[in-house]
Amino acid sequence: MPTLTKLYTMQEASQHNTKDDCWIVVDGKVYDVSTYLDDHPGGDDVILATTGKDATDDFEDAGHSKSAKELMETMCIGELDTDTSASTELENQPTGYPQKLMTLTKQYWAVPAAVVGISVVVGFLYLRKKNT
């Protein structure tokens, strides 16, 4: 069924991430909340932290009232284009993420190795004591 509202990609919405120009995405809808930032009871930093991603969980976790949800509807400027949002989120993945994961794996290899080593020693001591 065709929509009557403007469609925005997640990439388009994420470009509006400043105090003067702030868009958020909640429940598949795009909201321009720029004029509301100063009035938000939780502060503008809470909203600014949710730009560039789907903020539905953050919005729901905050326990907004019915009147807050009605106020937000007045700021709706369109809907999220779901055909492109999944690929955009993958594109926003930090480019060095696999490298960081490998670095962490190399740095902390000693912890599981120590656990295994201690378990083997304790096992040998237990068996040695049991056989005597």
Contacts in CASP RR format, 6 or more apart in sequence:
PFRMAT RR
TARGET T0000
AUTHOR 0000-0000-0000
METHOD contacts of the structure
MODEL  1
MPTLTKLYTMQEASQHNTKDDCWIVVDGKVYDVSTYLDDHPGGDDVILAT
TGKDATDDFEDAGHSKSAKELMETMCIGELDTDTSASTELENQPTGYPQK
LMTLTKQYWAVPAAVVGISVVVGFLYLRKKNT
3 79 0 8 1.000
5 76 0 8 1.000
5 77 0 8 1.000
5 78 0 8 1.000
5 79 0 8 1.000
6 77 0 8 1.000
6 78 0 8 1.000
6 79 0 8 1.000
7 78 0 8 1.000
7 79 0 8 1.000
7 80 0 8 1.000
7 81 0 8 1.000
8 23 0 8 1.000
8 30 0 8 1.000
8 77 0 8 1.000
8 78 0 8 1.000
8 79 0 8 1.000
8 80 0 8 1.000
8 81 0 8 1.000
9 80 0 8 1.000
9 81 0 8 1.000
9 84 0 8 1.000
9 85 0 8 1.000
9 88 0 8 1.000
10 25 0 8 1.000
10 52 0 8 1.000
10 53 0 8 1.000
10 54 0 8 1.000
10 80 0 8 1.000
10 84 0 8 1.000
10 85 0 8 1.000
10 88 0 8 1.000
10 89 0 8 1.000
10 92 0 8 1.000
11 84 0 8 1.000
11 88 0 8 1.000
11 91 0 8 1.000
13 23 0 8 1.000
13 24 0 8 1.000
13 25 0 8 1.000
13 30 0 8 1.000
13 51 0 8 1.000
13 52 0 8 1.000
13 80 0 8 1.000
14 51 0 8 1.000
14 52 0 8 1.000
14 53 0 8 1.000
14 88 0 8 1.000
14 92 0 8 1.000
16 22 0 8 1.000
16 23 0 8 1.000
16 32 0 8 1.000
16 34 0 8 1.000
16 51 0 8 1.000
17 23 0 8 1.000
17 48 0 8 1.000
17 51 0 8 1.000
17 52 0 8 1.000
18 48 0 8 1.000
19 34 0 8 1.000
19 37 0 8 1.000
19 44 0 8 1.000
19 48 0 8 1.000
20 34 0 8 1.000
21 34 0 8 1.000
22 32 0 8 1.000
22 33 0 8 1.000
22 34 0 8 1.000
22 37 0 8 1.000
22 44 0 8 1.000
22 47 0 8 1.000
22 48 0 8 1.000
22 51 0 8 1.000
23 30 0 8 1.000
23 31 0 8 1.000
23 32 0 8 1.000
23 33 0 8 1.000
23 34 0 8 1.000
23 51 0 8 1.000
23 77 0 8 1.000
24 30 0 8 1.000
24 31 0 8 1.000
24 33 0 8 1.000
24 47 0 8 1.000
24 50 0 8 1.000
24 51 0 8 1.000
24 55 0 8 1.000
25 31 0 8 1.000
25 52 0 8 1.000
25 53 0 8 1.000
25 54 0 8 1.000
25 55 0 8 1.000
25 56 0 8 1.000
25 80 0 8 1.000
26 54 0 8 1.000
26 55 0 8 1.000
26 56 0 8 1.000
26 59 0 8 1.000
26 72 0 8 1.000
27 56 0 8 1.000
27 59 0 8 1.000
28 54 0 8 1.000
28 56 0 8 1.000
28 79 0 8 1.000
28 80 0 8 1.000
28 82 0 8 1.000
29 76 0 8 1.000
29 78 0 8 1.000
29 79 0 8 1.000
29 80 0 8 1.000
30 76 0 8 1.000
30 77 0 8 1.000
30 78 0 8 1.000
30 79 0 8 1.000
30 80 0 8 1.000
31 72 0 8 1.000
31 75 0 8 1.000
31 76 0 8 1.000
31 77 0 8 1.000
32 75 0 8 1.000
32 77 0 8 1.000
33 40 0 8 1.000
33 47 0 8 1.000
33 72 0 8 1.000
33 75 0 8 1.000
35 75 0 8 1.000
36 47 0 8 1.000
36 71 0 8 1.000
36 75 0 8 1.000
37 43 0 8 1.000
37 44 0 8 1.000
37 47 0 8 1.000
37 48 0 8 1.000
38 44 0 8 1.000
40 46 0 8 1.000
40 47 0 8 1.000
46 62 0 8 1.000
49 58 0 8 1.000
50 58 0 8 1.000
50 59 0 8 1.000
52 92 0 8 1.000
53 89 0 8 1.000
53 92 0 8 1.000
54 80 0 8 1.000
54 85 0 8 1.000
64 72 0 8 1.000
94 100 0 8 1.000
END
